[in-house]
Amino acid sequence: MKTLFTLSLIIFTGLSFNTFAQTPYTQPIYNYDSIVDIEYGVANNYAGNVDTLLMDIYKPIGNSNCLRPIMILAHGGAWVVESKENNSIQNMARELAKRGWVVANINYRLGTNKASNYTSNALCNGLGIEPCVYVADSAEVERANYRAMQDAKGAIRFMKSRNLIDSTDINNVFMAGESAGAFISISAGFTNSIIKKPASCYAIGNATTPDPVLLSLACSDPVNDLSRPDLGDIEGTLNLGGYDASLKGVGSFFGGVFNLDLLDGLSNPPSLYLFCQGSDVVVNYNYGPLFERLSSECFSFLGCTNIGDYPNAYGGEGIRNYFDLLGTDTNTYYTDIIYNYQPNNDCQAEGHAIDNPQLRLQNMVDFFSEKITDSGNDPSTNNCSPLAINSLLNDNNIIVKNPFKDKIEIQIKDQVLSFKYALTDIFGKTINQGELKTRNTTINTSKLARGIYLLNITDKNFKQTFKLVKN
């Protein structure tokens, strides 16, 4: 729900931090690199067509930490527009990588069935009101959020599965987002039971036929199945069978929840950072229908089509009030709330945006860093530089010399059974593979570039992965 009208557009650039907490993962002391368009799954979108889901991964350079925290980032855009290329989210990813985080900036399934009646208005469109936000009914919004949550859970599992490649800590995984991305992040972190699946995400009646004008938009799928089947399990279908999708913490920038019950029923809930403003006319920072204030306070006098049929939601202030009512431990959440609500006088107040990106990001990472260090993660001792790696990697049956230069030497101490090996680069591309037919095997690596590689050794009942470094 990021750039829905131009009056609230904000670009997150030029970050310059003058002071930093003296705790790990809070100071921008590294350069960074990124790998773009990594596929983490495919899934059917709202119209029944297949979407390929991509992410960009950002990593610190010159960091020898073997247990870097992971941050998953989700862009805003009302579940219908924007992408991982969003400027604000990209800059947040860069700043986190500079602080020693590994960041996955994700695309997720977008799209909703559109309203059946819509009148185009050049003046309204000229002000930047996004026609794509006109939905058939409130169920479309809840279903879009549920699909995106399933994708986010798949992305979390995908990033955990890459822990050897990325040198990450699977016990310190966080997720944050802006607007719709914040709704998705909270849903991913707190939806721990099928009981929390919204009724609208089971099979329901077909959507109404979209207005032809809305159907012609780029945000509408040209081949549109109006049926609305059951959306399946809360975990979705992506990257199952290995790691779970649990989160250590969630960051919400002007997001919220549709139902406060979502926040209940967890024995070890994620820590929650909340930023919001009272002047937000898209997501009411307390409680109300999404877009209601935008329609009633900002654009109704222009004759714009009312942005209706959106569900009620609790913003950051509404969530804080709920936590206060429950007596929730204040160590589990942190609120950055600006109380600047003024009815009928906030349409240009940039309420649906981050007022001070530098400060808010710093507050979030300071809060999360405490949770990371409390878990025992200390980057000063998580050293995986080549000099710190043992010369022998040993799983009690297989020994591999590490680091290596022109050859990889593998020794099997016990009886050789039916072991196979596969050597891959950090992108998962297979470089060499074969069978281990004797107790001692040598793999020629003279043509390989220096860097990190993974050696997978398997048989029918066994799998061992060695992270190797070529000097």
N, C-alpha and C positions, 0 to 999 in steps of 0.2 A: 504494500500500500504506500510506496514511497513517493513517486512523482505523479500524483493524481491531478494536481492543478498547479500551474506555474507560480502562483503566489506563495506556495509552500515549498518550492524547490530549493534544496540546499546542496552544495557540493562540498564533500569532505576532502579538502586538500590542504597542502601546506602545513602539515602537522609539525609543530616545533615545541618540544617539551623543555621547560627550564629547570624543573625540579622533579625528583623521582624518589619514591620510597626505596630504601636500601634493602630490598628483599628480592629474591630471585624472580625472574620472568616479568619484571616491571620496568626495566631500563632499556632503551633502544641502543644497544651497544654492538649489534651485528649488522652486517650486510645481509641481503636475502636473495634467494633465487626462486623461480617458480616453474612449474611444469603445468601446461594448460591442456584442457580438453581430455582428461582421463575418464574413460567410461566406467561407471560403477554399477550400471544396470539398465534394464529396459522394462517398461511397464505400460499398460494401457491407460490412455488419458480419459478425460470426461466424455469424449465422443466415441470411445471404443477403438481408437487408433493407437499405434505403438509409438511411444516416446523413448528416445535414447537419452539417458541421463548422464550428464558430464559434470566434472569438477575440475577446478584448478587447485594445485597444491603449492603452498608457499613454505619455504624452509630457511632457517638461518644459515649463513655461511660462516665458517671459522668457529663452529660450535662443536665441541667434542662430547656433549652430553648424550648419554645413551638412553635417557628417559625423559625426553622432551614432552611437555604437555601438549595435548591436541585441542584445537578449537575448530568446530564446524560453524561456518557462517551461512546464513540464509538471507537473501535479499528481500526487499519489500516489493509492492506492486499490486496489492489487492487480489492476489492469487491469479492474476490474469496477464500482467505485463512485467517488464524488467527481466534481468538475468544476472548471472554471476559477474558480468562485465559492468554492473552498476558501480559508479565512481566511489560512492561512499563505502560500499562493502569492500571494494578492491583496496582502498586506502587503509581501511581497518585491518585487512589481512596483512598488508605490508608492515604496518606498525607492530602487529603482534609477532610476526616473524622476526623483526628486528629485536624483539625482546626475548627471543629464544623459543617461541612457540612454533609448532608445525600446524599450519592452517589449511583447511579444506573449504574452499569457496564453492558452494554447490548450486547447480540448477536442479529444480524439482518440477514435477508435473504442474503445468499451468492450465487454466481454462475453466469456464463455467458456461452452462446453457444460459442464453441471453433472454432478456425480457421480451414479451410478445408485443408490447406497444412502446414506441419511442419516437419522439419528434426531434429531428435535428435542428439545432439552433446555432447559427454561425457565431453569434456573440458569445454564447456559452462555450463553444468549442475554442473560440479565440482566447478565452481566459484560461484554457488548459484543462477544462473538465473532461476527463477521459471517458469516452462513450463505452469503452470495454467494461466499465464497472456496473453497468445496468444488467442485473441478473434476473432470472426467471422467478426465483423465490429464495427464502433464507436457507433452505436445504442445500442449495447449490454452493453457498459459502462454506457451510459446515463440511460438505463432501470434499470440496477443494482443499480445505485445511487438513482433512483426514488423509487424503491421498499424499499430500506434501509431507505430512508427518511420517507416513509409511516410507517415503523416499528418504527422509532424514534418518530414520532408524537404519535403513539399508546403508546409507553413507557412513554412519557411525560404525557399523560392523565392518564395512570395507576398510575404513581407516585403522581400526584395531587390527585387522588382518595384515596390515602393512607395517606392523610395529618394528619388525626387524629391518625392513627397507628404510624406514624413516627415522629409526632410533627414537621411538616414542614410548610413553608410559600408558598402557591400556587402562590403568586405574585412575588416570587423571585426564579424562576427556570431558570437554565442555562444548556448549553450543550457544550461539547468540544470533540475533537477527534484528532487523528493523521492521516495524509495522507488521505486515503479514508474516514476514520472516520471524518476528518475535512471537506471534501466535503459534507458528509452527514449532519454534524452539521449545516453548513452554509445553506444548502438547507432546513433543518427543521425549522430554525429560520426565513428565509426570503421568503419562498414560501407561500404567503398569499392569492393567487388567482389562479384560474384555468387557467388564462391567462398565467401564468408562467410555465405551464406544457409543457415540451419539445414535439415537434412533433413526435419524435421517441418513445414516451411513449403512443401514441395512437396505434391502430391496424396497423401493418405494415407487409410486406411480411415475409415468413418463413426464418429462418436462414439456412445457408448452412450446409450440412452434415459435422460434425467434422472429422478431421483427426483421424484415429483409435488410434494412439499413445496418443493423447490428450484425447480422449474419455475414455481411460483406466485409467486415473489419478483419484486419490481420490477426487479431486475437481470437477469432472464431475459426473452428476447424471446418473446412469446406465440406467434408464428408462427416455428417453429424448424426450419430445414433442418439435419439432422445430418450431411450430407455435408461433406467437408473437402477442397475443391479446392486446386490450386496457387495460392498467394497472389501470384504474379507477381514482377516485377522488384523489386530492392531500392529503386529510386527511387519505386515506386508509380505512380500515374496523375495526380497533382494538379500543376497549374501547370508542366507540362513545356514545353520548347521555348524557354526564355529563360535564366534564371539557373540556376546550379548550387546544390546544397544543402550546400556545404562550410562548415565551421565553424572559427573561430579558436580556440575554447576550449569546454570542457564542464565544468559544475559538477554534482557528484554528492553529494547529501545522503542518507546511509544507503541507497545503491543498490549496484549491482554489475553483473557480467556473468555469463552462463552458460558462456562459453568464453573462455579467455585468448587464444586465437588471434585473437579479434576485434581485439585491441590491436596486432597485428602488420601489416606489409605496407603501411605508409603512409610515403611519402617526406617528408611534412610533416604529422605528426599534430597534432590539436588539443591545446592545453595542457589539462591535466586537474586540477581541484580535487576533492579527496576528503575528505568528512567522514563519520565513522562512530564508533560506540561498541561496546566489547566487550560491553556489557550488552544489546545488541539481540537480542531473542528472535524476531524476524521474519526479518530478513536477517542471517545469521551474518556478522560482520564479517571473518572469515577465509574459511571455506569450509564449505558444508553445504547440505542441502535447505532451501528457503524454508519457514518456519513450523515446522520440526522442533523447535526448542527451545521454541517456544510450546506445542506439543502435549505434548512429553515433560516439560518442566520446570515448566510453569505450570498446565495444566488437565487433565492426565491423571487426577489423583485425583478429579476431579469427574464422571468418566464421560462427558466430552464426546466427540463423534465426532472421531476423529483427522483432523487436516488433513494428509492425505497426498497422494501423487501430484504433488508439486511437484518441479521440477528442482533439481539442485545449482547453487549460484551462488558466485562469489567476491565477497566484500564489499571494502570499501576497504582493509583490511589485507591481504587476499589479493592484491589488485592491487599494493599497495605492495611486497609480498614479490617478486612477479613482476618488477616494474621493477628492484628491487635485484639480482635474479638476472641480469637482462639487462645490468645496468650502464647503465640508461637515464639520460640527462642529467637531473639533478635540476631544472634550469631549466624543464623541460617539464611538471612536475607539482608539486602542493603538497598535503601531507597534514595534515589536522586530525583526528587519531585519539586517542580517549580509551580508554586501556587499563584498563577497569573491569569486566572479565569476572569473574563469580562464579557458578559453576554452582548451580542450584536456589535462587538468592537474588536474582534480578533481575527478577522479574515486575512489580514496581512501580517499577522504576528509570528508567522513561521512556527506555529505550535506543533504541527506534525513534522517535526524535524529535531535534530540534535542542536541545542542552542550553542554549546561549546564542545565540539568534538574532542579536542585535546583533553579537556578536563574529564569528560564523561568516560572516555576510554581508559584514562589513567585510574579513575575510581574503580572501574570494573576489574582491571587487571590487579590492582592492589588488593581488592577483596578476594579474588580468586587465588592469588598467590599465597595468601594465608592458608587456604584450604589445601593447596598443593604441598606446602612445606609441612603442614600438620600431618600429612600422610607419610612423611619420611622421605619425600623426594628432595634431594639436595644436589643441585647440579655440580657443586664442587667435588662431589665424590662419585657422580654418575659418569665417569670418564671412559669413553670408548675410542680414544685416539689410538692409532696403530701402536704407539709405544706402550700403551696401557693394556693391550690385548695379550692374553696369555699365549705363549708360543705354541701351546697345544690346546685344542678344543676337544673335550672328552665327554661322551655321553655314557661312559662305562662300558661300551662295546666298540665304539668307533672313535678313532683319533684322527684329527685333521690338523696339519701344521698351519699356523696362522700368525702373522701375515705371510703372504707368499709373493714370489716374483715370477719366474718363468714356468713354474709348475705347481700344481696342487697335489700334495701327497696324502693319500687316505690309507689308514691302517685299520683292519678289522681284527680285533683280538680273539674273538671266538670263531666258531665254525661258520664258514661262508654259506649262506642259504641262497636267497634269490634277490639280493639287493640290487636296486637300480638307482642311478643318480641323474640329476639334472642340474646344470649350472646356469643360473639366470642373472641378468643385470637388474638394476633397481627398478626398472620398468616392467619386469616380469618376462622379458624376452629371453627365450632359451638360447644359450650360446653353445652348449655341449651337453650331450646326454649319452648314456650307455649303461652297461651292467658291470657290477663289481664281481668278477669271477675268481679272484684270488684274494689272499689276505692283504696284499699290498698293491695299490693301484696309483698310477701317476697320470694326471691330466695335463697336457701341454697347454700352457697359458701365455706363451711368449708373445703372441700377437694381441693380447688384451691390453687395453689402456689401464692406467692406474685408477683405482676407485674401489667401490664397495660392490660385492657380489654375494649371491645367495647360493649355497649348495644344498640341494634337497636329496636326501637318501631315503628310499622307501622299500618296503616289501608289502605283502598282503596285510600284515598286522602291525606295521611299524612305519613311522615317519619321523625323521629328524632333519631340522634345518640348521645349517651353520652359516653365520654371517662372517664373511671373509673380506680381508682388505689386501689389495695388491699394491705393493710399494713401487 
